[in-house]
Amino acid sequence: MTRRYSPEFIMTGEGPYDIQGQYYATYTRAAVDHTPLMRYIDSELPIICAVTDHLDRNRVNMCLMNRYIVSYEPRNFKGRLGEFPRIMEYGGKVDALRRRYKDRLWDVVFNSTQGAIVVIER
């Protein structure tokens, strides 16, 4: 029903069963160094990941690396997006990077065994 309403609308659940991935996205609060198992199970599954801290660039970078959708949740839903100006700006840059290189960063086959190192120089 939601796809008919809007193809861009995502319905999600925290920890749905594998088979439910055809209907629901999944949501995670995984640690930055976690193994992205759901990507191995279903490489096309929309996965949404929480960014709860106002300086959590590592979590945003993890979202880029694992093809997760960023969900900004200031102070675990006890804050406001206005408290997140720097991380929102950084996340916007990451989203712009994703859009610019969509064919290399988003519409790709997940294969974490090949590895990559990203270095940010200032």
C-alpha positions as CSV (number, residue, x, y, z in Angstrom):
1,M,0.0,0.0,0.0
2,T,2.8,2.5,0.9
3,R,4.6,1.9,-2.5
4,R,1.4,2.9,-4.3
5,Y,1.2,6.0,-2.1
6,S,4.8,7.0,-2.7
7,P,7.6,4.9,-4.1
8,E,10.1,6.9,-1.9
9,F,8.2,6.1,1.3
10,I,10.1,3.6,3.5
11,M,8.4,1.5,6.1
12,T,10.8,0.1,8.6
13,G,11.0,-2.1,11.7
14,E,13.7,-2.7,14.2
15,G,15.0,-6.2,13.5
16,P,12.4,-7.6,11.1
17,Y,12.8,-11.2,10.0
18,D,14.7,-11.9,6.8
19,I,11.6,-12.6,4.7
20,Q,10.0,-9.4,5.9
21,G,12.8,-7.5,4.0
22,Q,10.7,-7.5,0.9
23,Y,8.2,-5.3,2.7
24,Y,10.1,-3.5,5.4
25,A,13.4,-1.7,5.7
26,T,15.4,-2.5,8.8
27,Y,16.7,-0.2,11.4
28,T,20.0,-0.4,13.4
29,R,21.9,1.3,16.1
30,A,25.0,-0.9,15.4
31,A,28.4,0.0,16.6
32,V,30.7,1.6,14.1
33,D,32.9,-1.5,14.0
34,H,30.1,-4.0,13.6
35,T,30.0,-6.7,10.9
36,P,27.1,-5.6,8.5
37,L,25.4,-9.0,8.4
38,M,22.2,-7.8,7.0
39,R,24.1,-6.6,3.9
40,Y,25.3,-10.2,3.4
41,I,21.8,-11.6,3.9
42,D,20.1,-9.1,1.5
43,S,22.4,-6.6,-0.3
44,E,19.3,-4.7,-1.6
45,L,17.6,-4.2,1.8
46,P,17.2,-0.6,2.8
47,I,18.9,-0.3,6.2
48,I,18.5,2.8,8.3
49,C,21.1,3.7,10.9
50,A,20.8,6.1,13.9
51,V,23.2,9.0,14.3
52,T,22.6,10.2,17.8
53,D,25.6,12.3,18.7
54,H,26.2,15.9,17.4
55,L,29.8,15.0,16.4
56,D,29.3,11.4,15.2
57,R,31.2,11.5,11.9
58,N,32.3,7.9,12.3
59,R,28.7,6.7,12.3
60,V,27.9,8.8,9.2
61,N,31.1,7.4,7.5
62,M,29.9,3.9,8.5
63,C,26.6,4.6,6.8
64,L,28.4,5.6,3.6
65,M,30.6,2.5,3.7
66,N,27.8,0.0,4.4
67,R,25.1,1.7,2.2
68,Y,22.9,2.7,5.1
69,I,20.4,5.5,5.2
70,V,21.2,8.1,7.9
71,S,18.6,8.8,10.5
72,Y,19.5,11.8,12.6
73,E,18.2,11.3,16.1
74,P,19.6,14.0,18.4
75,R,20.1,12.6,21.9
76,N,18.0,9.6,21.1
77,F,15.0,11.6,20.2
78,K,15.3,13.8,23.2
79,G,16.9,16.7,21.3
80,R,16.2,18.7,18.2
81,L,17.8,18.8,14.8
82,G,18.9,22.4,15.5
83,E,21.4,20.9,18.0
84,F,23.1,19.1,15.1
85,P,24.3,21.8,12.8
86,R,27.8,20.4,12.2
87,I,26.8,16.7,11.8
88,M,23.9,17.7,9.6
89,E,26.3,19.7,7.4
90,Y,28.7,16.8,7.3
91,G,25.9,14.4,6.5
92,G,24.7,16.7,3.8
93,K,28.2,16.5,2.2
94,V,28.2,12.7,2.5
95,D,24.8,12.6,0.8
96,A,26.0,14.9,-1.9
97,L,29.0,12.6,-2.4
98,R,26.6,9.6,-2.6
99,R,24.5,11.3,-5.2
100,R,27.5,12.4,-7.3
101,Y,29.0,9.0,-7.3
102,K,25.8,7.0,-7.0
103,D,27.0,4.4,-9.5
104,R,30.1,3.7,-7.4
105,L,28.8,4.3,-3.8
106,W,25.1,3.4,-3.8
107,D,24.0,1.3,-6.8
108,V,26.7,-1.2,-6.3
109,V,27.2,-4.8,-5.2
110,F,28.2,-5.0,-1.5
111,N,31.5,-6.8,-1.0
112,S,33.2,-5.9,2.2
113,T,35.8,-8.6,1.9
114,Q,37.7,-6.4,-0.6
115,G,38.1,-3.6,1.9
116,A,39.0,0.0,1.6
117,I,40.6,2.7,3.7
118,V,39.3,6.3,3.7
119,V,41.6,9.0,4.9
120,I,40.3,12.5,5.5
121,E,43.0,15.2,5.2
122,R,42.5,18.6,6.7
